[in-house]
């Protein structure tokens, strides 16, 4: 049958909360309740074969899976697919096709990491190493944090000229060691990791990672793999990013602008000034 003549696939309507309430510590030492975006791992199976794990908010997971398969040119049209079933209890999407996908193993043997913000396909590989990571006993003072934010505010950047890029930086205390921008924050943090690998005798204790992008689970894991125990974001964190940070004892600080910030995890690494002011 012509795929274009087939009926549209049957889709579940799996839904999940898009935000997650948490308690944080602000710059005055006050505890506040705020909401952060939810981040979920969705493993896609095509005809019972595991294909990829996507990191997603989960608003329309069936459409996400369908669009991914189309954009990856694994299917030619929606008519190639009989059904997509999403189950958030197990974090899986089961795709059933009408006639299978020809040469699926060959088509998916090499995964190309794009310049976009997400790298969900590497999530499983990163997560396997989490429990073996040990972080240095890094502390950051409130004064150092404010100085870092101010340094980044004054930093000459492509973003100020053109926008549409992410910036990442490595500090030791409040001293800027390295700054890089890229179209995706994952590219930027990977560049910093490469720079760090070339620095003989670099002491991980005292290192602070800064990013203009949000702290997803992958960003937190990569920071920890680089031996960085304190990460600062101009944006916020996701639910899974927070869960990984808590699991590692990594201090995740978000919404850092001027003198304002929120400490999401490992507050013992943040030394507030007397009175929190």
Long-range contacts (C-beta under 8 A, 24 or more apart in sequence): 1-98, 2-79, 3-76, 3-77, 3-79, 3-80, 3-98, 4-77, 4-79, 5-79, 6-79, 6-80, 6-98, 7-79, 8-78, 8-79, 9-66, 9-78, 9-79, 9-81, 9-82, 9-83, 9-84, 10-82, 10-83, 10-84, 11-62, 11-63, 11-66, 11-83, 11-84, 12-62, 12-84, 12-85, 12-86, 12-87, 13-62, 14-58, 14-61, 14-62, 14-86, 14-87, 14-88, 15-58, 16-40, 16-58, 16-88, 18-57, 18-58, 18-59, 20-239, 22-242, 22-264, 24-262, 24-263, 24-264, 25-262, 25-263, 25-267, 25-270, 26-260, 26-261, 26-262, 26-263, 26-276, 27-142, 27-259, 27-260, 27-261, 27-272, 27-276, 27-277, 28-275, 28-276, 28-277, 29-272, 29-275, 29-276, 30-276, 32-262, 34-262, 36-236, 36-237, 36-238, 36-239, 36-242, 36-264, 37-214, 37-236, 37-238, 37-239, 38-238, 38-239, 38-240, 39-216, 39-217, 39-238, 39-239, 39-240, 39-241, 40-88, 40-91, 40-240, 41-91, 41-120, 41-123, 41-240, 42-86, 42-91, 42-92, 42-93, 43-91, 43-92, 43-93, 43-124, 44-68, 44-92, 44-93, 44-95, 45-92, 45-93, 45-94, 45-95, 46-74, 46-95, 46-97, 46-101, 46-104, 47-95, 47-96, 47-97, 47-100, 47-101, 48-94, 49-104, 51-95, 51-104, 51-108, 52-108, 52-111, 52-120, 52-121, 53-120, 53-121, 53-123, 53-124, 54-118, 54-120, 54-121, 55-118, 55-119, 55-120, 55-123, 55-216, 55-217, 55-218, 55-240, 56-120, 58-88, 61-86, 61-88, 61-93, 62-86, 62-93, 65-93, 65-95, 69-95, 72-107, 73-107, 74-101, 74-104, 74-107, 74-108, 75-101, 113-186, 114-184, 115-182, 115-183, 115-184, 115-187, 116-183, 116-184, 117-166, 117-184, 117-185, 117-186, 117-213, 118-186, 118-216, 119-186, 119-218, 120-218, 122-218, 123-217, 123-218, 126-217, 126-218, 126-221, 126-222, 126-225, 127-217, 127-221, 129-221, 129-225, 130-221, 130-224, 130-244, 130-247, 130-248, 133-224, 133-225, 133-248, 135-224, 135-227, 135-228, 135-229, 135-248, 135-249, 135-250, 136-204, 136-205, 136-206, 136-207, 136-227, 136-229, 137-205, 137-229, 138-204, 138-205, 138-206, 138-207, 138-208, 138-228, 138-229, 138-230, 138-251, 138-269, 139-269, 139-270, 139-271, 140-173, 140-208, 140-230, 140-251, 140-269, 140-270, 140-271, 141-271, 141-273, 142-270, 142-271, 142-272, 142-273, 142-276, 143-174, 143-273, 144-173, 144-174, 144-208, 145-232, 145-253, 145-256, 145-261, 145-270, 146-258, 146-259, 147-174, 148-174, 148-208, 148-210, 148-232, 148-256, 149-232, 149-234, 149-256, 149-257, 149-258, 149-259, 149-261, 150-258, 151-176, 152-210, 152-212, 152-234, 153-258, 155-179, 157-181, 159-212, 166-211, 166-212, 166-213, 167-211, 167-212, 168-192, 168-209, 168-210, 168-211, 168-212, 168-213, 169-209, 169-210, 169-211, 170-195, 170-196, 170-207, 170-208, 170-209, 170-210, 170-228, 171-207, 171-208, 171-209, 171-210, 172-203, 172-206, 172-207, 172-208, 173-206, 173-208, 185-211, 185-212, 185-213, 185-219, 186-218, 186-219, 186-222, 189-219, 189-222, 189-223, 189-226, 190-222, 192-226, 193-222, 193-225, 193-226, 196-226, 204-228, 204-229, 208-232, 210-234, 211-235, 214-238, 214-241, 214-254, 215-241, 215-242, 215-245, 215-252, 215-254, 215-264, 216-240, 216-241, 217-241, 217-243, 217-244, 220-244, 220-245, 220-248, 220-250, 220-252, 223-250, 224-248, 224-250, 229-266, 229-269, 230-269, 230-270, 232-256, 232-261, 236-262, 236-264, 237-264
